[in-house]
């Protein structure tokens, strides 16, 4: 089993309401909520890249 090293954005405040991401395991990305570190999900690096690309195409509301 791999040990994920989670990090959060430098834009995150100290309120503890952050999405944390781990990219230290080749080919996969782990994502979790900082309020619930015992939960989360793992996806492929390609699917994560597609998700981020989609976010970049959305208008800011």
C-alpha distance matrix in Angstrom:
0.0 3.8 6.7 9.5 13.0 15.4 19.0 22.1 25.4 28.1 30.4 28.7 31.0 30.3 30.6 26.9 27.1 24.7 22.1 19.2 17.3 14.3 14.8 13.0 10.5 12.9 14.3 12.9 14.2 13.0 16.1 17.2 20.5 21.2 23.1 20.2 17.0 15.4 15.9 15.4 14.4 12.7 15.2 16.0 17.6 20.8 21.1 20.6 23.3 25.6 25.2 26.2 29.0 30.3 30.4 32.5 35.0 35.8 38.9 38.5 40.1
3.8 0.0 3.8 6.2 9.6 12.2 15.8 19.0 22.1 24.7 27.2 25.8 28.2 27.6 28.3 24.7 24.9 22.3 19.6 16.4 14.3 11.0 11.3 9.3 7.2 10.1 12.0 10.6 11.5 10.7 13.9 15.3 18.7 19.1 21.6 19.1 15.7 14.9 15.3 14.4 13.4 11.4 13.8 14.4 15.2 18.7 19.3 18.3 20.7 23.4 23.0 23.6 26.5 28.0 28.0 29.7 32.5 33.4 36.4 36.0 37.7
6.7 3.8 0.0 3.8 6.6 9.4 13.0 16.4 19.7 22.0 24.6 23.0 25.2 24.4 25.3 21.7 22.4 19.8 17.6 14.2 12.6 9.4 10.6 8.6 8.1 11.7 13.9 12.0 11.8 10.2 12.9 13.7 16.7 16.5 19.0 17.0 13.3 13.1 14.2 13.6 13.5 12.2 14.9 15.9 16.3 20.0 20.3 18.7 21.1 24.0 23.2 23.3 26.5 28.1 27.5 29.2 32.2 32.9 35.6 34.8 36.4
9.5 6.2 3.8 0.0 3.8 6.0 9.6 12.9 16.1 18.6 21.1 19.6 22.0 21.6 22.4 19.0 19.3 16.5 14.2 10.7 8.8 5.7 7.6 6.5 7.0 10.7 12.5 10.1 8.9 7.3 9.7 10.8 13.8 13.8 16.7 15.0 11.5 12.1 12.7 11.5 11.4 10.2 12.8 13.9 13.8 17.6 17.8 15.7 18.1 21.0 20.0 19.9 23.1 24.7 24.0 25.6 28.7 29.3 32.0 31.1 32.8
13.0 9.6 6.6 3.8 0.0 3.8 6.7 10.4 13.5 15.5 18.4 17.1 19.4 19.0 20.4 17.2 17.9 15.0 13.2 9.4 8.1 5.3 7.5 6.4 8.7 12.3 14.3 12.2 10.4 9.1 10.6 11.3 13.7 12.9 16.2 15.3 11.8 13.5 14.4 13.2 13.8 12.8 15.1 16.1 15.2 18.9 19.2 16.5 18.5 21.7 20.5 19.7 23.0 24.9 23.6 24.9 28.3 28.9 31.2 30.1 31.8
15.4 12.2 9.4 6.0 3.8 0.0 3.8 7.0 10.4 12.8 15.2 13.6 16.1 15.9 17.0 13.8 14.3 11.3 9.5 5.7 5.2 4.3 7.7 8.5 10.8 14.1 15.3 12.7 9.8 7.9 8.1 8.4 10.4 9.5 13.1 12.7 9.6 12.1 12.5 11.2 12.3 12.1 14.3 15.8 14.8 18.4 18.1 15.0 17.1 20.1 18.4 17.4 21.0 22.5 20.9 22.4 25.8 26.0 28.1 26.8 28.4
19.0 15.8 13.0 9.6 6.7 3.8 0.0 3.8 6.9 9.1 11.7 10.5 13.2 13.5 15.1 12.5 13.0 9.7 8.6 5.3 5.5 6.3 8.9 10.2 13.2 15.9 17.1 14.7 11.5 10.3 9.6 9.9 10.9 9.7 13.4 14.1 11.6 14.7 15.0 13.5 14.7 14.6 16.2 17.4 15.9 19.0 18.9 15.4 16.8 19.9 18.1 16.4 19.8 21.5 19.5 20.5 24.1 24.3 26.1 24.5 26.2
22.1 19.0 16.4 12.9 10.4 7.0 3.8 0.0 3.8 6.5 8.3 6.9 9.9 10.9 12.4 10.2 10.2 6.8 6.4 4.6 6.4 8.8 11.3 13.4 16.3 18.6 19.2 16.7 13.1 11.9 10.0 9.9 9.8 8.6 12.2 13.7 12.2 15.7 15.5 14.0 15.4 15.9 17.2 18.7 17.0 19.8 19.1 15.4 16.7 19.4 17.1 15.1 18.6 19.9 17.4 18.4 22.0 21.8 23.3 21.3 22.9
25.4 22.1 19.7 16.1 13.5 10.4 6.9 3.8 0.0 3.8 5.1 5.4 9.0 11.2 12.8 11.7 11.2 8.0 8.0 7.6 8.8 11.4 13.1 15.5 18.5 20.4 20.7 18.5 15.0 14.5 12.5 12.8 12.3 11.4 14.7 16.7 15.6 19.2 18.7 16.8 17.9 18.3 18.9 20.0 18.0 20.2 19.6 15.8 16.4 18.9 16.7 14.1 17.2 18.6 15.8 16.2 19.9 19.7 20.8 18.7 20.5
28.1 24.7 22.0 18.6 15.5 12.8 9.1 6.5 3.8 0.0 3.8 5.4 8.2 10.4 12.9 12.7 12.9 10.4 11.4 11.0 12.2 14.4 15.9 17.7 21.1 22.9 23.6 21.7 18.4 17.9 16.1 16.1 15.4 13.8 16.9 19.2 18.2 21.9 21.8 20.3 21.6 21.9 22.5 23.5 21.2 23.4 23.1 19.3 19.5 22.1 20.0 17.1 19.9 21.5 18.5 18.4 22.1 21.9 22.5 20.1 21.9
30.4 27.2 24.6 21.1 18.4 15.2 11.7 8.3 5.1 3.8 0.0 3.8 6.5 9.8 11.6 12.1 11.6 9.7 11.2 12.0 13.7 16.5 18.2 20.5 23.6 25.3 25.5 23.4 19.9 19.3 16.9 16.7 15.3 14.1 16.7 19.4 19.1 22.8 22.3 20.8 22.2 22.9 23.4 24.6 22.4 24.2 23.5 19.7 19.9 22.0 19.5 16.6 19.3 20.3 16.9 16.9 20.4 19.7 19.8 17.1 18.6
28.7 25.8 23.0 19.6 17.1 13.6 10.5 6.9 5.4 5.4 3.8 0.0 3.8 6.7 8.1 8.3 8.0 6.5 8.9 10.0 12.6 15.6 18.0 20.2 23.1 25.3 25.5 22.9 19.3 18.0 15.2 14.2 12.3 10.7 13.0 15.9 15.9 19.6 19.4 18.3 20.3 21.5 22.5 24.2 22.6 24.6 23.5 19.8 20.7 22.7 19.9 17.5 20.6 21.3 17.9 18.7 22.0 21.0 21.3 18.4 19.4
31.0 28.2 25.2 22.0 19.4 16.1 13.2 9.9 9.0 8.2 6.5 3.8 0.0 3.8 5.5 7.2 7.9 8.1 11.4 12.6 15.7 18.6 21.2 23.3 26.2 28.6 28.9 26.2 22.5 20.9 18.0 16.4 13.8 11.6 13.0 16.5 16.9 20.6 20.8 20.3 22.7 24.3 25.6 27.6 26.1 28.3 27.0 23.3 24.4 26.2 23.3 21.1 24.1 24.6 21.0 21.8 25.0 23.6 23.5 20.4 20.8
30.3 27.6 24.4 21.6 19.0 15.9 13.5 10.9 11.2 10.4 9.8 6.7 3.8 0.0 3.8 5.5 8.0 9.0 12.5 13.2 16.6 19.1 22.1 23.7 26.5 29.3 30.0 27.1 23.5 21.4 18.6 16.5 13.8 10.8 11.7 15.2 15.6 19.2 20.1 20.2 23.0 24.8 26.7 28.9 27.7 30.1 28.8 25.2 26.7 28.6 25.6 23.7 27.0 27.4 24.1 25.1 28.3 26.9 27.0 23.9 24.1
30.6 28.3 25.3 22.4 20.4 17.0 15.1 12.4 12.8 12.9 11.6 8.1 5.5 3.8 0.0 3.8 5.6 8.1 11.9 13.5 17.1 20.0 23.2 25.1 27.6 30.4 30.7 27.5 23.8 21.4 18.3 15.6 12.4 9.8 9.6 13.4 14.7 18.1 18.7 19.1 22.1 24.4 26.3 28.8 28.1 30.3 28.6 25.2 27.0 28.5 25.2 23.8 27.1 27.0 23.6 25.1 28.0 26.2 26.3 23.1 22.8
26.9 24.7 21.7 19.0 17.2 13.8 12.5 10.2 11.7 12.7 12.1 8.3 7.2 5.5 3.8 0.0 3.8 5.8 9.2 10.4 14.2 16.9 20.3 22.1 24.4 27.3 27.6 24.3 20.7 18.0 15.0 12.1 9.0 6.1 6.2 9.9 10.9 14.4 15.0 15.5 18.6 21.0 23.1 25.8 25.3 27.7 26.0 22.7 24.8 26.5 23.2 22.1 25.6 25.6 22.5 24.4 27.3 25.7 26.4 23.6 23.5
27.1 24.9 22.4 19.3 17.9 14.3 13.0 10.2 11.2 12.9 11.6 8.0 7.9 8.0 5.6 3.8 0.0 3.8 7.1 9.6 13.3 16.5 19.8 22.1 24.1 26.7 26.5 23.1 19.4 16.9 13.5 10.8 7.3 6.1 6.2 9.6 11.2 14.5 14.2 14.1 17.0 19.5 21.2 24.0 23.6 25.7 23.6 20.5 22.6 23.8 20.4 19.5 22.9 22.6 19.4 21.5 24.3 22.4 23.1 20.4 20.2
24.7 22.3 19.8 16.5 15.0 11.3 9.7 6.8 8.0 10.4 9.7 6.5 8.1 9.0 8.1 5.8 3.8 0.0 3.8 6.2 9.7 13.1 16.2 18.7 20.8 23.2 23.0 19.8 16.0 13.9 10.5 8.6 6.0 5.3 7.5 9.9 10.5 14.0 13.3 12.4 14.8 16.8 18.3 20.8 20.1 22.3 20.5 17.1 19.1 20.7 17.5 16.3 19.9 19.9 16.9 18.9 21.9 20.6 21.6 19.3 19.7
22.1 19.6 17.6 14.2 13.2 9.5 8.6 6.4 8.0 11.4 11.2 8.9 11.4 12.5 11.9 9.2 7.1 3.8 0.0 3.8 6.7 10.3 13.2 16.0 17.7 20.0 19.5 16.2 12.5 10.4 7.0 5.8 4.8 6.0 8.8 9.9 9.8 12.9 11.6 9.8 11.6 13.2 14.6 17.1 16.5 18.7 16.8 13.5 15.8 17.4 14.3 13.5 17.2 17.3 14.8 17.0 20.0 19.1 20.7 19.0 19.8
19.2 16.4 14.2 10.7 9.4 5.7 5.3 4.6 7.6 11.0 12.0 10.0 12.6 13.2 13.5 10.4 9.6 6.2 3.8 0.0 3.8 6.9 10.2 12.6 14.6 17.1 17.2 14.1 10.4 8.3 5.8 5.3 6.1 6.2 9.9 10.3 8.7 11.9 11.2 9.4 10.9 11.9 13.6 15.8 15.0 17.8 16.6 13.2 15.5 17.7 15.2 14.2 18.0 18.8 16.7 18.6 21.8 21.4 23.4 21.8 23.0
17.3 14.3 12.6 8.8 8.1 5.2 5.5 6.4 8.8 12.2 13.7 12.6 15.7 16.6 17.1 14.2 13.3 9.7 6.7 3.8 0.0 3.8 6.6 9.4 11.2 13.5 13.5 10.6 6.9 5.7 4.7 6.7 9.0 9.8 13.3 13.0 11.0 13.4 12.4 9.7 10.0 9.7 10.9 12.5 11.4 14.5 13.7 10.4 12.6 15.2 13.3 12.4 16.0 17.4 15.8 17.5 20.8 21.0 23.4 22.3 24.0
14.3 11.0 9.4 5.7 5.3 4.3 6.3 8.8 11.4 14.4 16.5 15.6 18.6 19.1 20.0 16.9 16.5 13.1 10.3 6.9 3.8 0.0 3.8 5.8 7.7 10.4 11.2 8.5 5.7 5.0 6.5 8.8 11.7 12.2 15.7 14.9 12.0 13.9 13.3 10.9 10.5 9.2 10.7 11.7 10.5 14.1 14.2 11.3 13.3 16.4 15.2 14.5 17.9 19.6 18.6 20.0 23.3 23.9 26.5 25.7 27.6
14.8 11.3 10.6 7.6 7.5 7.7 8.9 11.3 13.1 15.9 18.2 18.0 21.2 22.1 23.2 20.3 19.8 16.2 13.2 10.2 6.6 3.8 0.0 3.8 5.7 7.3 8.3 6.7 5.0 6.8 9.1 12.1 15.2 15.8 19.4 18.5 15.8 17.3 16.5 13.7 12.5 10.1 10.4 10.1 8.2 11.8 12.8 10.2 11.5 14.9 14.6 13.8 16.6 18.9 18.5 19.5 22.6 23.9 26.6 26.2 28.6
13.0 9.3 8.6 6.5 6.4 8.5 10.2 13.4 15.5 17.7 20.5 20.2 23.3 23.7 25.1 22.1 22.1 18.7 16.0 12.6 9.4 5.8 3.8 0.0 3.8 6.4 9.0 8.3 7.9 9.1 11.9 14.4 17.5 17.6 21.1 20.1 16.8 18.1 17.9 15.7 14.6 12.1 12.9 12.4 10.8 14.5 15.9 13.7 14.9 18.3 18.3 17.5 20.2 22.6 22.2 23.1 26.3 27.6 30.3 29.9 32.2
10.5 7.2 8.1 7.0 8.7 10.8 13.2 16.3 18.5 21.1 23.6 23.1 26.2 26.5 27.6 24.4 24.1 20.8 17.7 14.6 11.2 7.7 5.7 3.8 0.0 3.8 6.4 6.0 7.3 8.8 12.3 15.1 18.5 19.3 22.5 20.8 17.7 18.2 17.7 15.3 13.6 10.5 11.2 10.3 9.6 13.2 14.7 13.4 14.9 18.0 18.3 18.3 20.8 23.0 23.1 24.3 27.1 28.5 31.6 31.5 33.7
12.9 10.1 11.7 10.7 12.3 14.1 15.9 18.6 20.4 22.9 25.3 25.3 28.6 29.3 30.4 27.3 26.7 23.2 20.0 17.1 13.5 10.4 7.3 6.4 3.8 0.0 3.8 5.7 8.3 10.9 14.4 17.7 21.2 22.3 25.5 23.9 21.0 21.4 20.5 17.8 15.5 11.9 11.4 9.3 8.1 11.2 13.5 12.8 13.7 16.7 17.8 17.8 19.7 22.1 22.8 23.7 26.3 28.1 31.3 31.6 34.1
14.3 12.0 13.9 12.5 14.3 15.3 17.1 19.2 20.7 23.6 25.5 25.5 28.9 30.0 30.7 27.6 26.5 23.0 19.5 17.2 13.5 11.2 8.3 9.0 6.4 3.8 0.0 3.8 7.1 10.4 13.6 17.2 20.8 22.5 25.5 23.8 21.3 21.6 20.0 16.9 14.0 10.3 8.7 5.9 5.2 7.8 10.1 10.2 11.1 13.7 15.0 15.7 17.3 19.4 20.6 21.7 23.9 25.7 29.1 29.8 32.2
12.9 10.6 12.0 10.1 12.2 12.7 14.7 16.7 18.5 21.7 23.4 22.9 26.2 27.1 27.5 24.3 23.1 19.8 16.2 14.1 10.6 8.5 6.7 8.3 6.0 5.7 3.8 0.0 3.8 6.7 10.0 13.5 17.1 19.0 21.9 20.1 17.7 18.0 16.3 13.1 10.3 6.7 5.6 4.4 4.7 8.2 9.0 8.4 10.6 13.0 13.4 14.3 16.6 18.3 19.0 20.6 22.9 24.3 27.6 28.0 30.1
14.2 11.5 11.8 8.9 10.4 9.8 11.5 13.1 15.0 18.4 19.9 19.3 22.5 23.5 23.8 20.7 19.4 16.0 12.5 10.4 6.9 5.7 5.0 7.9 7.3 8.3 7.1 3.8 0.0 3.8 6.6 10.2 13.7 15.5 18.6 17.1 14.9 15.8 14.0 10.7 8.4 5.6 5.4 6.0 5.5 9.1 8.9 6.9 9.6 12.2 11.6 12.1 15.0 16.5 16.6 18.4 21.0 22.0 25.1 25.1 27.1
13.0 10.7 10.2 7.3 9.1 7.9 10.3 11.9 14.5 17.9 19.3 18.0 20.9 21.4 21.4 18.0 16.9 13.9 10.4 8.3 5.7 5.0 6.8 9.1 8.8 10.9 10.4 6.7 3.8 0.0 3.8 6.9 10.6 12.4 15.2 13.5 11.2 12.0 10.3 7.2 5.7 4.3 6.5 8.7 9.2 12.4 11.5 9.4 12.6 14.8 13.3 13.9 17.3 18.3 17.8 20.0 22.7 23.1 26.0 25.5 27.1
16.1 13.9 12.9 9.7 10.6 8.1 9.6 10.0 12.5 16.1 16.9 15.2 18.0 18.6 18.3 15.0 13.5 10.5 7.0 5.8 4.7 6.5 9.1 11.9 12.3 14.4 13.6 10.0 6.6 3.8 0.0 3.8 7.2 9.6 12.3 10.9 9.5 11.0 8.8 5.5 5.5 6.3 8.2 11.0 11.3 14.0 12.3 9.7 12.9 14.7 12.4 12.8 16.5 17.0 15.8 18.4 21.1 20.9 23.6 22.8 24.0
17.2 15.3 13.7 10.8 11.3 8.4 9.9 9.9 12.8 16.1 16.7 14.2 16.4 16.5 15.6 12.1 10.8 8.6 5.8 5.3 6.7 8.8 12.1 14.4 15.1 17.7 17.2 13.5 10.2 6.9 3.8 0.0 3.8 6.3 8.6 7.2 6.2 8.1 6.2 4.2 6.6 8.9 11.5 14.6 15.1 17.7 15.8 13.2 16.5 18.0 15.3 15.6 19.4 19.5 17.8 20.5 23.2 22.5 24.8 23.6 24.3
20.5 18.7 16.7 13.8 13.7 10.4 10.9 9.8 12.3 15.4 15.3 12.3 13.8 13.8 12.4 9.0 7.3 6.0 4.8 6.1 9.0 11.7 15.2 17.5 18.5 21.2 20.8 17.1 13.7 10.6 7.2 3.8 0.0 3.8 5.4 5.3 6.0 8.7 7.4 6.8 9.8 12.6 14.9 18.0 18.4 20.8 18.6 15.9 18.8 20.1 17.0 17.0 20.8 20.5 18.3 21.0 23.7 22.4 24.2 22.5 22.8
21.2 19.1 16.5 13.8 12.9 9.5 9.7 8.6 11.4 13.8 14.1 10.7 11.6 10.8 9.8 6.1 6.1 5.3 6.0 6.2 9.8 12.2 15.8 17.6 19.3 22.3 22.5 19.0 15.5 12.4 9.6 6.3 3.8 0.0 3.8 5.4 5.4 9.1 9.3 9.6 12.8 15.2 17.7 20.5 20.5 23.2 21.4 18.4 21.1 22.8 19.8 19.3 23.1 23.2 20.7 23.0 25.9 24.8 26.2 24.1 24.5
23.1 21.6 19.0 16.7 16.2 13.1 13.4 12.2 14.7 16.9 16.7 13.0 13.0 11.7 9.6 6.2 6.2 7.5 8.8 9.9 13.3 15.7 19.4 21.1 22.5 25.5 25.5 21.9 18.6 15.2 12.3 8.6 5.4 3.8 0.0 3.8 6.1 8.9 9.4 10.7 14.3 17.3 20.0 23.2 23.5 26.1 23.9 21.2 24.0 25.4 22.1 22.0 25.7 25.3 22.8 25.4 28.0 26.4 27.7 25.5 25.3
20.2 19.1 17.0 15.0 15.3 12.7 14.1 13.7 16.7 19.2 19.4 15.9 16.5 15.2 13.4 9.9 9.6 9.9 9.9 10.3 13.0 14.9 18.5 20.1 20.8 23.9 23.8 20.1 17.1 13.5 10.9 7.2 5.3 5.4 3.8 0.0 3.8 5.4 5.8 8.0 11.7 14.9 17.9 21.3 22.2 24.8 22.6 20.3 23.5 24.8 21.7 22.1 25.8 25.4 23.4 26.2 28.8 27.4 29.1 27.2 27.1
17.0 15.7 13.3 11.5 11.8 9.6 11.6 12.2 15.6 18.2 19.1 15.9 16.9 15.6 14.7 10.9 11.2 10.5 9.8 8.7 11.0 12.0 15.8 16.8 17.7 21.0 21.3 17.7 14.9 11.2 9.5 6.2 6.0 5.4 6.1 3.8 0.0 3.8 5.4 7.2 10.7 13.2 16.5 19.6 20.3 23.3 21.6 19.2 22.3 24.1 21.4 21.6 25.4 25.5 23.7 26.3 29.1 28.1 30.1 28.4 28.8
15.4 14.9 13.1 12.1 13.5 12.1 14.7 15.7 19.2 21.9 22.8 19.6 20.6 19.2 18.1 14.4 14.5 14.0 12.9 11.9 13.4 13.9 17.3 18.1 18.2 21.4 21.6 18.0 15.8 12.0 11.0 8.1 8.7 9.1 8.9 5.4 3.8 0.0 3.8 7.0 10.2 12.9 16.5 19.8 21.1 24.1 22.2 20.4 23.8 25.4 22.9 23.6 27.3 27.3 25.8 28.6 31.2 30.3 32.5 31.1 31.3
15.9 15.3 14.2 12.7 14.4 12.5 15.0 15.5 18.7 21.8 22.3 19.4 20.8 20.1 18.7 15.0 14.2 13.3 11.6 11.2 12.4 13.3 16.5 17.9 17.7 20.5 20.0 16.3 14.0 10.3 8.8 6.2 7.4 9.3 9.4 5.8 5.4 3.8 0.0 3.8 7.1 10.4 13.8 17.3 18.9 21.5 19.3 17.7 21.3 22.4 19.8 21.0 24.6 24.2 23.0 26.0 28.3 27.4 29.7 28.6 28.8
15.4 14.4 13.6 11.5 13.2 11.2 13.5 14.0 16.8 20.3 20.8 18.3 20.3 20.2 19.1 15.5 14.1 12.4 9.8 9.4 9.7 10.9 13.7 15.7 15.3 17.8 16.9 13.1 10.7 7.2 5.5 4.2 6.8 9.6 10.7 8.0 7.2 7.0 3.8 0.0 3.8 7.1 10.2 13.8 15.4 17.8 15.6 13.9 17.6 18.7 16.2 17.4 20.9 20.7 19.7 22.7 25.0 24.3 26.9 26.0 26.6
14.4 13.4 13.5 11.4 13.8 12.3 14.7 15.4 17.9 21.6 22.2 20.3 22.7 23.0 22.1 18.6 17.0 14.8 11.6 10.9 10.0 10.5 12.5 14.6 13.6 15.5 14.0 10.3 8.4 5.7 5.5 6.6 9.8 12.8 14.3 11.7 10.7 10.2 7.1 3.8 0.0 3.8 6.7 10.4 12.4 14.7 12.4 11.4 15.2 16.1 14.1 15.8 19.1 19.0 18.6 21.6 23.7 23.4 26.3 26.0 26.9
12.7 11.4 12.2 10.2 12.8 12.1 14.6 15.9 18.3 21.9 22.9 21.5 24.3 24.8 24.4 21.0 19.5 16.8 13.2 11.9 9.7 9.2 10.1 12.1 10.5 11.9 10.3 6.7 5.6 4.3 6.3 8.9 12.6 15.2 17.3 14.9 13.2 12.9 10.4 7.1 3.8 0.0 3.8 7.0 9.3 11.8 10.2 9.5 13.1 14.5 13.3 15.0 17.9 18.4 18.5 21.2 23.3 23.6 26.8 26.8 28.2
15.2 13.8 14.9 12.8 15.1 14.3 16.2 17.2 18.9 22.5 23.4 22.5 25.6 26.7 26.3 23.1 21.2 18.3 14.6 13.6 10.9 10.7 10.4 12.9 11.2 11.4 8.7 5.6 5.4 6.5 8.2 11.5 14.9 17.7 20.0 17.9 16.5 16.5 13.8 10.2 6.7 3.8 0.0 3.8 6.5 8.3 6.6 6.7 10.2 11.2 10.6 12.7 15.2 15.7 16.5 18.9 20.8 21.5 24.9 25.4 27.0
16.0 14.4 15.9 13.9 16.1 15.8 17.4 18.7 20.0 23.5 24.6 24.2 27.6 28.9 28.8 25.8 24.0 20.8 17.1 15.8 12.5 11.7 10.1 12.4 10.3 9.3 5.9 4.4 6.0 8.7 11.0 14.6 18.0 20.5 23.2 21.3 19.6 19.8 17.3 13.8 10.4 7.0 3.8 0.0 3.8 5.3 5.3 6.3 8.7 10.0 10.7 12.5 14.3 15.5 16.9 18.8 20.5 21.9 25.4 26.3 28.3
17.6 15.2 16.3 13.8 15.2 14.8 15.9 17.0 18.0 21.2 22.4 22.6 26.1 27.7 28.1 25.3 23.6 20.1 16.5 15.0 11.4 10.5 8.2 10.8 9.6 8.1 5.2 4.7 5.5 9.2 11.3 15.1 18.4 20.5 23.5 22.2 20.3 21.1 18.9 15.4 12.4 9.3 6.5 3.8 0.0 3.8 5.5 5.1 6.2 8.7 9.9 10.6 12.3 14.3 15.4 16.7 18.8 20.6 24.0 24.8 27.2
20.8 18.7 20.0 17.6 18.9 18.4 19.0 19.8 20.2 23.4 24.2 24.6 28.3 30.1 30.3 27.7 25.7 22.3 18.7 17.8 14.5 14.1 11.8 14.5 13.2 11.2 7.8 8.2 9.1 12.4 14.0 17.7 20.8 23.2 26.1 24.8 23.3 24.1 21.5 17.8 14.7 11.8 8.3 5.3 3.8 0.0 3.8 5.4 5.1 6.2 8.7 10.0 10.5 12.4 14.4 15.5 16.9 19.1 22.7 24.0 26.5
21.1 19.3 20.3 17.8 19.2 18.1 18.9 19.1 19.6 23.1 23.5 23.5 27.0 28.8 28.6 26.0 23.6 20.5 16.8 16.6 13.7 14.2 12.8 15.9 14.7 13.5 10.1 9.0 8.9 11.5 12.3 15.8 18.6 21.4 23.9 22.6 21.6 22.2 19.3 15.6 12.4 10.2 6.6 5.3 5.5 3.8 0.0 3.8 5.4 5.1 6.2 8.7 9.8 10.6 12.5 14.4 15.7 17.1 20.8 22.1 24.2
20.6 18.3 18.7 15.7 16.5 15.0 15.4 15.4 15.8 19.3 19.7 19.8 23.3 25.2 25.2 22.7 20.5 17.1 13.5 13.2 10.4 11.3 10.2 13.7 13.4 12.8 10.2 8.4 6.9 9.4 9.7 13.2 15.9 18.4 21.2 20.3 19.2 20.4 17.7 13.9 11.4 9.5 6.7 6.3 5.1 5.4 3.8 0.0 3.8 5.4 5.0 6.3 8.6 9.9 10.7 12.6 14.6 15.9 19.3 20.0 22.3
23.3 20.7 21.1 18.1 18.5 17.1 16.8 16.7 16.4 19.5 19.9 20.7 24.4 26.7 27.0 24.8 22.6 19.1 15.8 15.5 12.6 13.3 11.5 14.9 14.9 13.7 11.1 10.6 9.6 12.6 12.9 16.5 18.8 21.1 24.0 23.5 22.3 23.8 21.3 17.6 15.2 13.1 10.2 8.7 6.2 5.1 5.4 3.8 0.0 3.8 5.4 5.2 6.1 8.6 9.9 10.7 12.7 14.8 18.2 19.3 22.0
25.6 23.4 24.0 21.0 21.7 20.1 19.9 19.4 18.9 22.1 22.0 22.7 26.2 28.6 28.5 26.5 23.8 20.7 17.4 17.7 15.2 16.4 14.9 18.3 18.0 16.7 13.7 13.0 12.2 14.8 14.7 18.0 20.1 22.8 25.4 24.8 24.1 25.4 22.4 18.7 16.1 14.5 11.2 10.0 8.7 6.2 5.1 5.4 3.8 0.0 3.8 5.5 5.1 6.2 8.7 10.0 10.9 12.9 16.6 18.2 20.8
25.2 23.0 23.2 20.0 20.5 18.4 18.1 17.1 16.7 20.0 19.5 19.9 23.3 25.6 25.2 23.2 20.4 17.5 14.3 15.2 13.3 15.2 14.6 18.3 18.3 17.8 15.0 13.4 11.6 13.3 12.4 15.3 17.0 19.8 22.1 21.7 21.4 22.9 19.8 16.2 14.1 13.3 10.6 10.7 9.9 8.7 6.2 5.0 5.4 3.8 0.0 3.8 5.5 5.1 6.4 8.8 10.2 11.2 14.8 15.9 18.0
26.2 23.6 23.3 19.9 19.7 17.4 16.4 15.1 14.1 17.1 16.6 17.5 21.1 23.7 23.8 22.1 19.5 16.3 13.5 14.2 12.4 14.5 13.8 17.5 18.3 17.8 15.7 14.3 12.1 13.9 12.8 15.6 17.0 19.3 22.0 22.1 21.6 23.6 21.0 17.4 15.8 15.0 12.7 12.5 10.6 10.0 8.7 6.3 5.2 5.5 3.8 0.0 3.8 5.4 5.1 6.4 9.0 10.3 13.5 14.2 16.9
29.0 26.5 26.5 23.1 23.0 21.0 19.8 18.6 17.2 19.9 19.3 20.6 24.1 27.0 27.1 25.6 22.9 19.9 17.2 18.0 16.0 17.9 16.6 20.2 20.8 19.7 17.3 16.6 15.0 17.3 16.5 19.4 20.8 23.1 25.7 25.8 25.4 27.3 24.6 20.9 19.1 17.9 15.2 14.3 12.3 10.5 9.8 8.6 6.1 5.1 5.5 3.8 0.0 3.8 5.4 5.2 6.7 9.2 12.6 14.2 17.2
30.3 28.0 28.1 24.7 24.9 22.5 21.5 19.9 18.6 21.5 20.3 21.3 24.6 27.4 27.0 25.6 22.6 19.9 17.3 18.8 17.4 19.6 18.9 22.6 23.0 22.1 19.4 18.3 16.5 18.3 17.0 19.5 20.5 23.2 25.3 25.4 25.5 27.3 24.2 20.7 19.0 18.4 15.7 15.5 14.3 12.4 10.6 9.9 8.6 6.2 5.1 5.4 3.8 0.0 3.8 5.4 5.3 6.8 10.5 12.5 15.0
30.4 28.0 27.5 24.0 23.6 20.9 19.5 17.4 15.8 18.5 16.9 17.9 21.0 24.1 23.6 22.5 19.4 16.9 14.8 16.7 15.8 18.6 18.5 22.2 23.1 22.8 20.6 19.0 16.6 17.8 15.8 17.8 18.3 20.7 22.8 23.4 23.7 25.8 23.0 19.7 18.6 18.5 16.5 16.9 15.4 14.4 12.5 10.7 9.9 8.7 6.4 5.1 5.4 3.8 0.0 3.8 5.4 5.4 8.7 9.6 12.2
32.5 29.7 29.2 25.6 24.9 22.4 20.5 18.4 16.2 18.4 16.9 18.7 21.8 25.1 25.1 24.4 21.5 18.9 17.0 18.6 17.5 20.0 19.5 23.1 24.3 23.7 21.7 20.6 18.4 20.0 18.4 20.5 21.0 23.0 25.4 26.2 26.3 28.6 26.0 22.7 21.6 21.2 18.9 18.8 16.7 15.5 14.4 12.6 10.7 10.0 8.8 6.4 5.2 5.4 3.8 0.0 3.8 5.7 8.1 9.3 12.7
35.0 32.5 32.2 28.7 28.3 25.8 24.1 22.0 19.9 22.1 20.4 22.0 25.0 28.3 28.0 27.3 24.3 21.9 20.0 21.8 20.8 23.3 22.6 26.3 27.1 26.3 23.9 22.9 21.0 22.7 21.1 23.2 23.7 25.9 28.0 28.8 29.1 31.2 28.3 25.0 23.7 23.3 20.8 20.5 18.8 16.9 15.7 14.6 12.7 10.9 10.2 9.0 6.7 5.3 5.4 3.8 0.0 3.8 6.6 9.3 12.3
35.8 33.4 32.9 29.3 28.9 26.0 24.3 21.8 19.7 21.9 19.7 21.0 23.6 26.9 26.2 25.7 22.4 20.6 19.1 21.4 21.0 23.9 23.9 27.6 28.5 28.1 25.7 24.3 22.0 23.1 20.9 22.5 22.4 24.8 26.4 27.4 28.1 30.3 27.4 24.3 23.4 23.6 21.5 21.9 20.6 19.1 17.1 15.9 14.8 12.9 11.2 10.3 9.2 6.8 5.4 5.7 3.8 0.0 3.8 6.4 8.9
38.9 36.4 35.6 32.0 31.2 28.1 26.1 23.3 20.8 22.5 19.8 21.3 23.5 27.0 26.3 26.4 23.1 21.6 20.7 23.4 23.4 26.5 26.6 30.3 31.6 31.3 29.1 27.6 25.1 26.0 23.6 24.8 24.2 26.2 27.7 29.1 30.1 32.5 29.7 26.9 26.3 26.8 24.9 25.4 24.0 22.7 20.8 19.3 18.2 16.6 14.8 13.5 12.6 10.5 8.7 8.1 6.6 3.8 0.0 3.8 6.3
38.5 36.0 34.8 31.1 30.1 26.8 24.5 21.3 18.7 20.1 17.1 18.4 20.4 23.9 23.1 23.6 20.4 19.3 19.0 21.8 22.3 25.7 26.2 29.9 31.5 31.6 29.8 28.0 25.1 25.5 22.8 23.6 22.5 24.1 25.5 27.2 28.4 31.1 28.6 26.0 26.0 26.8 25.4 26.3 24.8 24.0 22.1 20.0 19.3 18.2 15.9 14.2 14.2 12.5 9.6 9.3 9.3 6.4 3.8 0.0 3.8
40.1 37.7 36.4 32.8 31.8 28.4 26.2 22.9 20.5 21.9 18.6 19.4 20.8 24.1 22.8 23.5 20.2 19.7 19.8 23.0 24.0 27.6 28.6 32.2 33.7 34.1 32.2 30.1 27.1 27.1 24.0 24.3 22.8 24.5 25.3 27.1 28.8 31.3 28.8 26.6 26.9 28.2 27.0 28.3 27.2 26.5 24.2 22.3 22.0 20.8 18.0 16.9 17.2 15.0 12.2 12.7 12.3 8.9 6.3 3.8 0.0
